[in-house]
Amino acid sequence: MATWLIGSVVVLAIVLVLYRTFFRKNKAGGCSQCEDVGCPLIDQAKMVQANKRRKA
């Protein structure tokens, strides 16, 4: 029984972190905060936007 409780707490913690990082509606948090650090996802998104601007 204790194994199920510990497992459910761990799974809930992982789901909470994923939700707060990627799926939250307001964009106050998440990967956009790591732009100053050099997040590769942000860098790639900036390159795609720059390419779209050049083509337009």
N, CA, C and O atoms as a Tripos MOL2 file, in Angstrom:
@<TRIPOS>MOLECULE
protein
  224   223    56     0     0
PROTEIN
NO_CHARGES

@<TRIPOS>ATOM
      1 N           0.8150   -1.1940    0.0000 N.3       1 MET1
      2 CA          0.0000    0.0000    0.0000 C.3       1 MET1
      3 C           0.8620    1.2630    0.0000 C.2       1 MET1
      4 O           0.5610    2.2330   -0.6950 O.2       1 MET1
      5 N           1.9300    1.2370    0.7820 N.am      2 ALA2
      6 CA          2.8230    2.3980    0.8430 C.3       2 ALA2
      7 C           3.4960    2.6360   -0.5060 C.2       2 ALA2
      8 O           3.7560    3.7790   -0.8830 O.2       2 ALA2
      9 N           3.7740    1.5580   -1.2260 N.am      3 THR3
     10 CA          4.3910    1.7000   -2.5480 C.3       3 THR3
     11 C           3.4670    2.4570   -3.4930 C.2       3 THR3
     12 O           3.9280    3.3010   -4.2610 O.2       3 THR3
     13 N           2.1790    2.1690   -3.4470 N.am      4 TRP4
     14 CA          1.2230    2.8720   -4.3000 C.3       4 TRP4
     15 C           1.1380    4.3500   -3.9310 C.2       4 TRP4
     16 O           1.0390    5.2040   -4.8120 O.2       4 TRP4
     17 N           1.1750    4.6550   -2.6430 N.am      5 LEU5
     18 CA          1.1140    6.0440   -2.2040 C.3       5 LEU5
     19 C           2.3520    6.8230   -2.6510 C.2       5 LEU5
     20 O           2.2380    7.9320   -3.1720 O.2       5 LEU5
     21 N           3.5130    6.2450   -2.4490 N.am      6 ILE6
     22 CA          4.7470    6.9170   -2.8620 C.3       6 ILE6
     23 C           4.7880    7.0700   -4.3770 C.2       6 ILE6
     24 O           5.1780    8.1210   -4.8860 O.2       6 ILE6
     25 N           4.3920    6.0410   -5.0880 N.am      7 GLY7
     26 CA          4.3690    6.1100   -6.5510 C.3       7 GLY7
     27 C           3.4100    7.1710   -7.0620 C.2       7 GLY7
     28 O           3.7230    7.8870   -8.0130 O.2       7 GLY7
     29 N           2.2520    7.2740   -6.4400 N.am      8 SER8
     30 CA          1.2870    8.2840   -6.8910 C.3       8 SER8
     31 C           1.7690    9.6980   -6.5780 C.2       8 SER8
     32 O           1.5270   10.6160   -7.3610 O.2       8 SER8
     33 N           2.4420    9.8840   -5.4560 N.am      9 VAL9
     34 CA          2.9920   11.2020   -5.1320 C.3       9 VAL9
     35 C           4.0680   11.5810   -6.1350 C.2       9 VAL9
     36 O           4.1190   12.7300   -6.5750 O.2       9 VAL9
     37 N           4.9220   10.6500   -6.5030 N.am     10 VAL10
     38 CA          5.9850   10.9190   -7.4790 C.3      10 VAL10
     39 C           5.3790   11.2500   -8.8390 C.2      10 VAL10
     40 O           5.8060   12.2070   -9.4850 O.2      10 VAL10
     41 N           4.4040   10.4840   -9.2760 N.am     11 VAL11
     42 CA          3.7670   10.7310  -10.5740 C.3      11 VAL11
     43 C           3.0570   12.0830  -10.5650 C.2      11 VAL11
     44 O           3.1520   12.8280  -11.5400 O.2      11 VAL11
     45 N           2.3600   12.4100   -9.5030 N.am     12 LEU12
     46 CA          1.6930   13.7090   -9.4120 C.3      12 LEU12
     47 C           2.6950   14.8590   -9.4370 C.2      12 LEU12
     48 O           2.4320   15.8940  -10.0490 O.2      12 LEU12
     49 N           3.8250   14.6890   -8.7880 N.am     13 ALA13
     50 CA          4.8500   15.7350   -8.8000 C.3      13 ALA13
     51 C           5.3960   15.9400  -10.2080 C.2      13 ALA13
     52 O           5.6020   17.0780  -10.6290 O.2      13 ALA13
     53 N           5.6300   14.8630  -10.9340 N.am     14 ILE14
     54 CA          6.1310   14.9680  -12.3130 C.3      14 ILE14
     55 C           5.0980   15.6420  -13.2040 C.2      14 ILE14
     56 O           5.4440   16.5090  -14.0070 O.2      14 ILE14
     57 N           3.8450   15.2540  -13.0730 N.am     15 VAL15
     58 CA          2.7710   15.8570  -13.8730 C.3      15 VAL15
     59 C           2.6400   17.3440  -13.5550 C.2      15 VAL15
     60 O           2.4440   18.1510  -14.4630 O.2      15 VAL15
     61 N           2.7430   17.7130  -12.3030 N.am     16 LEU16
     62 CA          2.6510   19.1120  -11.9090 C.3      16 LEU16
     63 C           3.7870   19.9420  -12.5140 C.2      16 LEU16
     64 O           3.5590   21.0470  -13.0060 O.2      16 LEU16
     65 N           4.9850   19.4150  -12.4740 N.am     17 VAL17
     66 CA          6.1250   20.1370  -13.0490 C.3      17 VAL17
     67 C           5.9570   20.2840  -14.5590 C.2      17 VAL17
     68 O           6.2080   21.3580  -15.1070 O.2      17 VAL17
     69 N           5.5400   19.2270  -15.2300 N.am     18 LEU18
     70 CA          5.3300   19.3100  -16.6810 C.3      18 LEU18
     71 C           4.2230   20.2960  -17.0240 C.2      18 LEU18
     72 O           4.3560   21.0610  -17.9790 O.2      18 LEU18
     73 N           3.1450   20.2930  -16.2690 N.am     19 TYR19
     74 CA          2.0430   21.2170  -16.5230 C.3      19 TYR19
     75 C           2.4930   22.6600  -16.3320 C.2      19 TYR19
     76 O           2.2320   23.5160  -17.1770 O.2      19 TYR19
     77 N           3.1670   22.9230  -15.2210 N.am     20 ARG20
     78 CA          3.5880   24.3010  -14.9400 C.3      20 ARG20
     79 C           4.6390   24.7810  -15.9250 C.2      20 ARG20
     80 O           4.7390   25.9810  -16.1770 O.2      20 ARG20
     81 N           5.4330   23.8630  -16.4940 N.am     21 THR21
     82 CA          6.4950   24.2620  -17.4000 C.3      21 THR21
     83 C           5.9870   24.4430  -18.8260 C.2      21 THR21
     84 O           6.3610   25.4140  -19.4840 O.2      21 THR21
     85 N           5.1560   23.5480  -19.3170 N.am     22 PHE22
     86 CA          4.8180   23.5420  -20.7360 C.3      22 PHE22
     87 C           3.3670   23.8470  -21.0610 C.2      22 PHE22
     88 O           3.1000   24.3930  -22.1320 O.2      22 PHE22
     89 N           2.4190   23.5260  -20.2010 N.am     23 PHE23
     90 CA          1.0170   23.5710  -20.5870 C.3      23 PHE23
     91 C           0.2070   24.6600  -19.9180 C.2      23 PHE23
     92 O          -1.0020   24.7350  -20.1350 O.2      23 PHE23
     93 N           0.8100   25.4850  -19.1320 N.am     24 ARG24
     94 CA          0.0790   26.5470  -18.4490 C.3      24 ARG24
     95 C          -0.3680   27.5800  -19.4810 C.2      24 ARG24
     96 O           0.3710   27.8880  -20.4170 O.2      24 ARG24
     97 N          -1.5750   28.1110  -19.3090 N.am     25 LYS25
     98 CA         -2.1370   29.0380  -20.2900 C.3      25 LYS25
     99 C          -1.4010   30.3710  -20.3150 C.2      25 LYS25
    100 O          -1.0920   30.8780  -21.3940 O.2      25 LYS25
    101 N          -1.1130   30.9470  -19.1580 N.am     26 ASN26
    102 CA         -0.3680   32.2000  -19.1810 C.3      26 ASN26
    103 C           1.0990   31.8910  -19.3880 C.2      26 ASN26
    104 O           1.6310   30.9410  -18.8150 O.2      26 ASN26
    105 N           1.7250   32.6700  -20.1780 N.am     27 LYS27
    106 CA          3.1090   32.3870  -20.5600 C.3      27 LYS27
    107 C           4.1070   33.0770  -19.6390 C.2      27 LYS27
    108 O           5.2010   33.4320  -20.0770 O.2      27 LYS27
    109 N           3.7550   33.2700  -18.3870 N.am     28 ALA28
    110 CA          4.6560   33.9350  -17.4590 C.3      28 ALA28
    111 C           5.8540   33.0590  -17.1250 C.2      28 ALA28
    112 O           6.9550   33.5740  -16.9320 O.2      28 ALA28
    113 N           5.6650   31.7660  -17.0550 N.am     29 GLY29
    114 CA          6.7590   30.8810  -16.7180 C.3      29 GLY29
    115 C           7.1270   29.9930  -17.8860 C.2      29 GLY29
    116 O           6.6270   30.1750  -18.9970 O.2      29 GLY29
    117 N           7.9770   29.0580  -17.6450 N.am     30 GLY30
    118 CA          8.3220   28.0910  -18.6640 C.3      30 GLY30
    119 C           9.6630   28.3770  -19.3070 C.2      30 GLY30
    120 O          10.5330   29.0210  -18.7200 O.2      30 GLY30
    121 N           9.8070   27.8970  -20.4940 N.am     31 CYS31
    122 CA         11.0950   27.9690  -21.1680 C.3      31 CYS31
    123 C          11.4440   29.3820  -21.6030 C.2      31 CYS31
    124 O          12.6160   29.6600  -21.8590 O.2      31 CYS31
    125 N          10.4860   30.2800  -21.6970 N.am     32 SER32
    126 CA         10.7950   31.6390  -22.1130 C.3      32 SER32
    127 C          11.6690   32.3540  -21.0960 C.2      32 SER32
    128 O          12.3370   33.3320  -21.4340 O.2      32 SER32
    129 N          11.6750   31.8810  -19.8560 N.am     33 GLN33
    130 CA         12.5180   32.4940  -18.8410 C.3      33 GLN33
    131 C          13.9900   32.1470  -19.0370 C.2      33 GLN33
    132 O          14.8560   32.8700  -18.5450 O.2      33 GLN33
    133 N          14.2890   31.0790  -19.7290 N.am     34 CYS34
    134 CA         15.6860   30.6670  -19.8820 C.3      34 CYS34
    135 C          16.3060   31.2760  -21.1280 C.2      34 CYS34
    136 O          17.3700   30.8320  -21.5590 O.2      34 CYS34
    137 N          15.6700   32.2810  -21.7180 N.am     35 GLU35
    138 CA         16.1830   32.9040  -22.9280 C.3      35 GLU35
    139 C          17.5600   33.5110  -22.6970 C.2      35 GLU35
    140 O          18.4270   33.4320  -23.5670 O.2      35 GLU35
    141 N          17.7660   34.1140  -21.5350 N.am     36 ASP36
    142 CA         19.0540   34.7190  -21.2350 C.3      36 ASP36
    143 C          20.1520   33.6770  -21.0700 C.2      36 ASP36
    144 O          21.3230   33.9600  -21.3220 O.2      36 ASP36
    145 N          19.7790   32.4770  -20.6470 N.am     37 VAL37
    146 CA         20.7540   31.4260  -20.4110 C.3      37 VAL37
    147 C          21.2080   30.8150  -21.7300 C.2      37 VAL37
    148 O          22.3410   30.3460  -21.8340 O.2      37 VAL37
    149 N          20.3390   30.8130  -22.7410 N.am     38 GLY38
    150 CA         20.6830   30.2290  -24.0290 C.3      38 GLY38
    151 C          19.9530   28.9380  -24.2960 C.2      38 GLY38
    152 O          20.5650   27.9640  -24.7340 O.2      38 GLY38
    153 N          18.6660   28.9030  -24.0440 N.am     39 CYS39
    154 CA         17.8560   27.7140  -24.2710 C.3      39 CYS39
    155 C          17.8470   27.3880  -25.7620 C.2      39 CYS39
    156 O          17.5270   28.2630  -26.5660 O.2      39 CYS39
    157 N          18.1870   26.1580  -26.1610 N.am     40 PRO40
    158 CA         18.2130   25.8320  -27.5870 C.3      40 PRO40
    159 C          16.8400   25.9050  -28.2440 C.2      40 PRO40
    160 O          16.7530   26.1590  -29.4450 O.2      40 PRO40
    161 N          15.7620   25.6890  -27.4840 N.am     41 LEU41
    162 CA         14.4300   25.7980  -28.0690 C.3      41 LEU41
    163 C          14.1160   27.2410  -28.4220 C.2      41 LEU41
    164 O          13.5340   27.5040  -29.4750 O.2      41 LEU41
    165 N          14.4890   28.1810  -27.5630 N.am     42 ILE42
    166 CA         14.2520   29.5950  -27.8280 C.3      42 ILE42
    167 C          15.1060   30.0430  -28.9960 C.2      42 ILE42
    168 O          14.6310   30.7810  -29.8600 O.2      42 ILE42
    169 N          16.3650   29.6090  -29.0410 N.am     43 ASP43
    170 CA         17.2550   29.9910  -30.1390 C.3      43 ASP43
    171 C          16.6970   29.5050  -31.4720 C.2      43 ASP43
    172 O          16.7260   30.2400  -32.4590 O.2      43 ASP43
    173 N          16.1960   28.2890  -31.5100 N.am     44 GLN44
    174 CA         15.6370   27.7430  -32.7490 C.3      44 GLN44
    175 C          14.3770   28.5070  -33.1450 C.2      44 GLN44
    176 O          14.1710   28.7870  -34.3260 O.2      44 GLN44
    177 N          13.5450   28.8410  -32.1850 N.am     45 ALA45
    178 CA         12.3260   29.5870  -32.4840 C.3      45 ALA45
    179 C          12.6690   30.9690  -33.0290 C.2      45 ALA45
    180 O          11.9990   31.4520  -33.9420 O.2      45 ALA45
    181 N          13.6850   31.6040  -32.4950 N.am     46 LYS46
    182 CA         14.1050   32.9120  -33.0090 C.3      46 LYS46
    183 C          14.6150   32.8040  -34.4430 C.2      46 LYS46
    184 O          14.3490   33.6810  -35.2640 O.2      46 LYS46
    185 N          15.3390   31.7440  -34.7440 N.am     47 MET47
    186 CA         15.8470   31.5510  -36.1070 C.3      47 MET47
    187 C          14.7000   31.3450  -37.0860 C.2      47 MET47
    188 O          14.7290   31.8800  -38.1940 O.2      47 MET47
    189 N          13.6990   30.5820  -36.6960 N.am     48 VAL48
    190 CA         12.5480   30.3550  -37.5650 C.3      48 VAL48
    191 C          11.7980   31.6570  -37.8060 C.2      48 VAL48
    192 O          11.3950   31.9360  -38.9350 O.2      48 VAL48
    193 N          11.6040   32.4570  -36.7640 N.am     49 GLN49
    194 CA         10.9170   33.7390  -36.9280 C.3      49 GLN49
    195 C          11.7320   34.6710  -37.8060 C.2      49 GLN49
    196 O          11.1630   35.3830  -38.6340 O.2      49 GLN49
    197 N          13.0490   34.6840  -37.6490 N.am     50 ALA50
    198 CA         13.8790   35.5620  -38.4820 C.3      50 ALA50
    199 C          13.8080   35.1350  -39.9340 C.2      50 ALA50
    200 O          13.7690   35.9850  -40.8240 O.2      50 ALA50
    201 N          13.7900   33.8250  -40.1960 N.am     51 ASN51
    202 CA         13.6930   33.3440  -41.5810 C.3      51 ASN51
    203 C          12.3460   33.7060  -42.1860 C.2      51 ASN51
    204 O          12.2730   34.0500  -43.3660 O.2      51 ASN51
    205 N          11.2810   33.6340  -41.3980 N.am     52 LYS52
    206 CA          9.9510   33.9880  -41.9110 C.3      52 LYS52
    207 C           9.9000   35.4810  -42.2650 C.2      52 LYS52
    208 O           9.2890   35.8670  -43.2610 O.2      52 LYS52
    209 N          10.5440   36.3120  -41.4470 N.am     53 ARG53
    210 CA         10.5560   37.7540  -41.7190 C.3      53 ARG53
    211 C          11.3250   38.0670  -42.9840 C.2      53 ARG53
    212 O          10.9190   38.9340  -43.7590 O.2      53 ARG53
    213 N          12.4420   37.3660  -43.2050 N.am     54 ARG54
    214 CA         13.2260   37.6130  -44.4080 C.3      54 ARG54
    215 C          12.4910   37.1980  -45.6790 C.2      54 ARG54
    216 O          12.6060   37.8560  -46.7130 O.2      54 ARG54
    217 N          11.7350   36.1040  -45.5970 N.am     55 LYS55
    218 CA         11.0110   35.6140  -46.7680 C.3      55 LYS55
    219 C           9.8080   36.4770  -47.1070 C.2      55 LYS55
    220 O           9.4020   36.5460  -48.2670 O.2      55 LYS55
    221 N           9.2310   37.1400  -46.0990 N.am     56 ALA56
    222 CA          8.0130   37.9260  -46.3260 C.3      56 ALA56
    223 C           8.3180   39.2760  -46.9490 C.2      56 ALA56
    224 O           7.4020   40.0590  -47.2040 O.2      56 ALA56
@<TRIPOS>BOND
     1     1     2 1
     2     2     3 1
     3     3     4 2
     4     3     5 am
     5     5     6 1
     6     6     7 1
     7     7     8 2
     8     7     9 am
     9     9    10 1
    10    10    11 1
    11    11    12 2
    12    11    13 am
    13    13    14 1
    14    14    15 1
    15    15    16 2
    16    15    17 am
    17    17    18 1
    18    18    19 1
    19    19    20 2
    20    19    21 am
    21    21    22 1
    22    22    23 1
    23    23    24 2
    24    23    25 am
    25    25    26 1
    26    26    27 1
    27    27    28 2
    28    27    29 am
    29    29    30 1
    30    30    31 1
    31    31    32 2
    32    31    33 am
    33    33    34 1
    34    34    35 1
    35    35    36 2
    36    35    37 am
    37    37    38 1
    38    38    39 1
    39    39    40 2
    40    39    41 am
    41    41    42 1
    42    42    43 1
    43    43    44 2
    44    43    45 am
    45    45    46 1
    46    46    47 1
    47    47    48 2
    48    47    49 am
    49    49    50 1
    50    50    51 1
    51    51    52 2
    52    51    53 am
    53    53    54 1
    54    54    55 1
    55    55    56 2
    56    55    57 am
    57    57    58 1
    58    58    59 1
    59    59    60 2
    60    59    61 am
    61    61    62 1
    62    62    63 1
    63    63    64 2
    64    63    65 am
    65    65    66 1
    66    66    67 1
    67    67    68 2
    68    67    69 am
    69    69    70 1
    70    70    71 1
    71    71    72 2
    72    71    73 am
    73    73    74 1
    74    74    75 1
    75    75    76 2
    76    75    77 am
    77    77    78 1
    78    78    79 1
    79    79    80 2
    80    79    81 am
    81    81    82 1
    82    82    83 1
    83    83    84 2
    84    83    85 am
    85    85    86 1
    86    86    87 1
    87    87    88 2
    88    87    89 am
    89    89    90 1
    90    90    91 1
    91    91    92 2
    92    91    93 am
    93    93    94 1
    94    94    95 1
    95    95    96 2
    96    95    97 am
    97    97    98 1
    98    98    99 1
    99    99   100 2
   100    99   101 am
   101   101   102 1
   102   102   103 1
   103   103   104 2
   104   103   105 am
   105   105   106 1
   106   106   107 1
   107   107   108 2
   108   107   109 am
   109   109   110 1
   110   110   111 1
   111   111   112 2
   112   111   113 am
   113   113   114 1
   114   114   115 1
   115   115   116 2
   116   115   117 am
   117   117   118 1
   118   118   119 1
   119   119   120 2
   120   119   121 am
   121   121   122 1
   122   122   123 1
   123   123   124 2
   124   123   125 am
   125   125   126 1
   126   126   127 1
   127   127   128 2
   128   127   129 am
   129   129   130 1
   130   130   131 1
   131   131   132 2
   132   131   133 am
   133   133   134 1
   134   134   135 1
   135   135   136 2
   136   135   137 am
   137   137   138 1
   138   138   139 1
   139   139   140 2
   140   139   141 am
   141   141   142 1
   142   142   143 1
   143   143   144 2
   144   143   145 am
   145   145   146 1
   146   146   147 1
   147   147   148 2
   148   147   149 am
   149   149   150 1
   150   150   151 1
   151   151   152 2
   152   151   153 am
   153   153   154 1
   154   154   155 1
   155   155   156 2
   156   155   157 am
   157   157   158 1
   158   158   159 1
   159   159   160 2
   160   159   161 am
   161   161   162 1
   162   162   163 1
   163   163   164 2
   164   163   165 am
   165   165   166 1
   166   166   167 1
   167   167   168 2
   168   167   169 am
   169   169   170 1
   170   170   171 1
   171   171   172 2
   172   171   173 am
   173   173   174 1
   174   174   175 1
   175   175   176 2
   176   175   177 am
   177   177   178 1
   178   178   179 1
   179   179   180 2
   180   179   181 am
   181   181   182 1
   182   182   183 1
   183   183   184 2
   184   183   185 am
   185   185   186 1
   186   186   187 1
   187   187   188 2
   188   187   189 am
   189   189   190 1
   190   190   191 1
   191   191   192 2
   192   191   193 am
   193   193   194 1
   194   194   195 1
   195   195   196 2
   196   195   197 am
   197   197   198 1
   198   198   199 1
   199   199   200 2
   200   199   201 am
   201   201   202 1
   202   202   203 1
   203   203   204 2
   204   203   205 am
   205   205   206 1
   206   206   207 1
   207   207   208 2
   208   207   209 am
   209   209   210 1
   210   210   211 1
   211   211   212 2
   212   211   213 am
   213   213   214 1
   214   214   215 1
   215   215   216 2
   216   215   217 am
   217   217   218 1
   218   218   219 1
   219   219   220 2
   220   219   221 am
   221   221   222 1
   222   222   223 1
   223   223   224 2
@<TRIPOS>SUBSTRUCTURE
     1 MET1         2 RESIDUE 1 A MET
     2 ALA2         6 RESIDUE 1 A ALA
     3 THR3        10 RESIDUE 1 A THR
     4 TRP4        14 RESIDUE 1 A TRP
     5 LEU5        18 RESIDUE 1 A LEU
     6 ILE6        22 RESIDUE 1 A ILE
     7 GLY7        26 RESIDUE 1 A GLY
     8 SER8        30 RESIDUE 1 A SER
     9 VAL9        34 RESIDUE 1 A VAL
    10 VAL10       38 RESIDUE 1 A VAL
    11 VAL11       42 RESIDUE 1 A VAL
    12 LEU12       46 RESIDUE 1 A LEU
    13 ALA13       50 RESIDUE 1 A ALA
    14 ILE14       54 RESIDUE 1 A ILE
    15 VAL15       58 RESIDUE 1 A VAL
    16 LEU16       62 RESIDUE 1 A LEU
    17 VAL17       66 RESIDUE 1 A VAL
    18 LEU18       70 RESIDUE 1 A LEU
    19 TYR19       74 RESIDUE 1 A TYR
    20 ARG20       78 RESIDUE 1 A ARG
    21 THR21       82 RESIDUE 1 A THR
    22 PHE22       86 RESIDUE 1 A PHE
    23 PHE23       90 RESIDUE 1 A PHE
    24 ARG24       94 RESIDUE 1 A ARG
    25 LYS25       98 RESIDUE 1 A LYS
    26 ASN26      102 RESIDUE 1 A ASN
    27 LYS27      106 RESIDUE 1 A LYS
    28 ALA28      110 RESIDUE 1 A ALA
    29 GLY29      114 RESIDUE 1 A GLY
    30 GLY30      118 RESIDUE 1 A GLY
    31 CYS31      122 RESIDUE 1 A CYS
    32 SER32      126 RESIDUE 1 A SER
    33 GLN33      130 RESIDUE 1 A GLN
    34 CYS34      134 RESIDUE 1 A CYS
    35 GLU35      138 RESIDUE 1 A GLU
    36 ASP36      142 RESIDUE 1 A ASP
    37 VAL37      146 RESIDUE 1 A VAL
    38 GLY38      150 RESIDUE 1 A GLY
    39 CYS39      154 RESIDUE 1 A CYS
    40 PRO40      158 RESIDUE 1 A PRO
    41 LEU41      162 RESIDUE 1 A LEU
    42 ILE42      166 RESIDUE 1 A ILE
    43 ASP43      170 RESIDUE 1 A ASP
    44 GLN44      174 RESIDUE 1 A GLN
    45 ALA45      178 RESIDUE 1 A ALA
    46 LYS46      182 RESIDUE 1 A LYS
    47 MET47      186 RESIDUE 1 A MET
    48 VAL48      190 RESIDUE 1 A VAL
    49 GLN49      194 RESIDUE 1 A GLN
    50 ALA50      198 RESIDUE 1 A ALA
    51 ASN51      202 RESIDUE 1 A ASN
    52 LYS52      206 RESIDUE 1 A LYS
    53 ARG53      210 RESIDUE 1 A ARG
    54 ARG54      214 RESIDUE 1 A ARG
    55 LYS55      218 RESIDUE 1 A LYS
    56 ALA56      222 RESIDUE 1 A ALA
